[in-house]
Amino acid sequence: QVQLVESGGGLVQPGGSLRLSCAVSGITFSRYDMSWYRQAPEKAREIVAQITSIGDSTNYVNSVKGRFTISRDNAKNMVYLQMNSLKTEDTAVYYCNAGVGATPHYWGRGTQVTVSS
């Protein structure tokens, strides 16, 4: 069974930090590009960050560049999203995804991130 399980979400004040984790099982992890998506209330799901299967390249949506960092540990089948300098507009459900290039294949169930005073 393929499983992607996110953790690390929660409530944080503006300017604070969180680190999201995604534990992956049931697939050959090192063959997949990994991404983080998010979906805010009444907005479309958007890709936030992506890392290649061997971790040699990353991409970010412009709104999080310089604040978020995606990383992976292929020995542990884990992917992470370090989020710094959080803003209220970062509030969303964050989803872990395994895919190939621009094609998503597997989704986690999401973890809520709320940035509020």
Secondary structure, DSSP 8 states (H G I E B T S, - for coil): --EEEEE--EEE-TT--EEEEEEEESS-GGGSEEEEEEE-TTS--EEEEEE-TTSS-EEE-GGGTTTEEEEEETTTTEEEEEE-S--GGG-EEEEEEEEETTEEEEE---EEEEE--
